[in-house]
């Protein structure tokens, strides 16, 4: 069920019970809510009046609400056990204990609501909407990088052991998450030694006629050439799965028994193999920095707060092994208590990740039982959230909390240094305020081929790699090697899209000071750095003017005659070209930005060129996916042989029906014609 006048979504400040519960009589409640109306600022009263119109028709049901500004952007997403009571807390327009909430109310121009069957469902829906819409006033999980997993494939007679990242769509069993690729690689290496599972691709497997080097160095049992039967290989796969599924003790005990039996039978060669496998498994469990005896499988979270910033540290333990850790710095109102930030963080964190049976925490989250119920519903099994008070688990949480505090201290030190640099950039180039978002552009090509434009982005958190963008140069009218023509196309596409999405928002000094730079990262740049001199700056200004943009500062960075770093000349509109002192930190910073843009552009160009080298004509045939492409290549050997095959031969290929054969034949026949 949805109510809406205008569109869009956000997470709530906290108390779901912040309103009087005796609101059965609507008129009495209305009078009470507006008793202090005169005390609220005009803009807040206007926003509260908008909210009041929606509140009047709300049901007493659980659900999710979204607060939306005049531009249709979602300001905040929240959930409620009782929508009418929860939204009533905003209708007063006063007493919210923070300018942030007051600004949110003042900016509200519309609301949307979705009712749910239970508060648990509302909590899960709220997390989905927050991750999707990224509202300004919600606690946001800012790191969207996916975690790596170990995959034992299930779509081949001889399953492959492989590192996997991204959507889990391939058939098989996934183990994880691991905090980083290094932990996955170390574990896979040990599993190869212990269980001799293959890591090669299916196509490589199918084309083997003799065992590869991995078999010779005892890292694979070579099922590809029949060195081990598929039945015996399946036993190894099961043992590896058991080891990764919290059954390591049973696996090691079984291997020890086999080793003992082989030794008693004087089969010392077989006993030595079991010995080596046991040693490999010990490496997996013995190289961890922490190996708790009382925690078989758990995620451990600790939160630290200082100077308006939050750090959430998470450690992953599976099968008694430490699978690594990661630090997060969620965006949140500095006035929120750590318990509330941790609660909002957890529900977003497990939105797309498997949740273990036990989650250890440094703080008791708000709505503890509701969160347990929601995570249990999402995971499909019981989930316990615990704040240990004694014993090894308490020591473990304390260790994670110490890591969180240290990570936050490093972040604050880095941010302070970055803030000084940005302030120096503003002073050097005459900006009205330190830039929150700097964009740097570069091109890469070889004689005009495989041309790409690249944009890198930097801010107070350093290089913002999730905001990097690449542009495939589309224009066919450009002279090969026309760098400025390519730059013009990139800038036109970039700023035309920005203008279409909405005007550049004004810099809000008060909001920036209150948020301490912890607010939403802007989509519009505060500074453009361009490789070139006065002519390039003027030309870029003309391109921006064509798209209706005139208030974005542009700085040209030109190398000296000898192209030595440190002798750059800077071009700013309205000023005489100038240089910065040779050892000025601002100069080093600008050089780093330019070099990063150059590195990113070249890397993108090389990746595009590599794809062109490896491109197959079969990729261009509509309706031919990876499975049919593989079937054709396995049958005919090469794409050229496929193009030369007769219609009858194509029909005879395994997995290729008559319609597909006709489509493939017609594709190559038309190309030849």
LINNORGI-V987991 format. One line per field, one symbol per residue. phi: phi as a letter, one per 30 degrees, with the letter a starting at -180 (. if undefined). psi: psi as a letter, one per 20 degrees, with the letter a starting at -180 (. if undefined). burial: b if it has 9 or more other ideal C-beta (glycine too) atoms within 8 Angstrom, else e. A space follows every 10 residues. Layout:
phi: ???
psi: ???
burial: ???
//
This chain:
phi: .bcacbcjba bdeledcdbe ddcddddddd dddcdceddd eddddddddd ddddeecddd bdlbbbcbcd didddacbca dbeddddedd ddibicildd ddddddddca bbbbdbdbdd dddddedddd ddchddccdb ddccddcdbc ccdbcbecec cbdbbjdccd dkccbldcda dddddddddd ddddchddbd ddddedcdcb ddddddcica chddcidbdd dddddddddd ddddcibddd dddddddddd dddddicddd ddddeddddd dddedccddb bddcbdbacc cbcbbahicb bccbccbbhi cdcjbbcbbd dadddddedd dddddddddc dbbdcddbbc bdbdddhedd dedddddddi adbccbcdca iddddddddd dddddddddd dddddddddd dddddeddci ddaeddbccb cacbabhidh dbcbbcbbad cjdcddcdbb bddcdccdde idddeddddd dddddddddd dkdddddcdd dddddhicdd ddccdcaccb dlcedddddd edddddcicb ccdbbcccdd dchddjcdcc bbeibdebcc eecdeddddd dddddddddd dddddddddd dddcdceddc ddiccedddd dddddcjbdd dddcdddddd ddddicdddd eddddddddd ddd
psi: pppqgrrraa qqgepikjqp imkhoggggg gghjhkhhiq qghhhgghhg hhhhhhjqrm qqapqppqah jjpphqprqq hogghghhhi hhjrkjkqhg hghgghipir qqqpqrhrhg hgghhggghg hghlqhjrpp oiojpqqqrp poqjkqhnqq oqpppapmhq papppaqqhr hghggggggh hghhilqqjr rhhgghjpiq qahhhhjliq jlihjjhqqh ghhhgggggg gghilkkhgg ghgghhgggg ghghjkmhgh hhghghgghg hhgghijqhp nphiogoqpp qqpqppkjqq ppppqpppkj qokrrqqqmq pqpiiqqhhh ggghgghhgj hkqpprhpop qhqoqqlggg gggghgghhj rpppoqnqir ahhghghhgh hghggghhgg ggggggghhg ghhhggghjk qhqpphpppp qqqprokiql pqqqpqpqbi jbpnhiiqqq opphpiiqpp jnghhghggg hggghhgghh irqpqqpngg hgghikjjaq pqhpqipppp oabggggggg hggghhjjpi joppppopqr hjkppikqpp oppjqpqrqq qhkphhghgh gggghggggg ggggghhghg hhhjpqhhhi opioahghgg gghhgigrhg hghiqrhghh hippjorggg ghggghghgh hh.
burial: eeebeeebbb bbbbebeebe eebeeeeebe eebbebeeeb eeebbbbbeb bbebbeebee ebbbbbbbbe eebbbbbbbb ebbbbbbbbb bbbeebebeb bbbbbbbbbb bbbbbbeebb bbbbbbbbbb bebebbbbbb beeeeebbbb bbbeebebbb bbbbeeeeee ebebbbbbbb eebbbbbbeb bbbbbbbbbb eebebeebee bbebbeeeeb bbbbbeebeb ebbeebbebb bbbbeebbee bbebbbebbb ebbeeeeeee beebbbbbeb bebbbeeeee bbeebebbbb bbbbbbeebb bbbbbbbbbb bbbbbbbbbb bbbbebebbb bbbbbbbbbb beeebbebbb bbbebebbeb bbbbbbbbbe eebebbbbee ebbbebbebb bebbbebbbe bbebbeebbb bbbbbbebbe bebbbbbbbb bbbbbeebeb bbbbbbbbbb eeebeeebeb bebeeeebee ebebbbbbbb bbbbbbebbe eeeeeeeeee bbebbbbbbe bbebbbbbbb bbbeebbebb bebbbebebe ebbbbbbbbb eeeeeebbbb bbeeeebeeb eeeebbbebb bebbebbbeb bbebbeebbe eeeeeebbee beebeeebbb bbbebbeebe bbbebeeebb bebeebeeeb bbbbbebbee eee
//
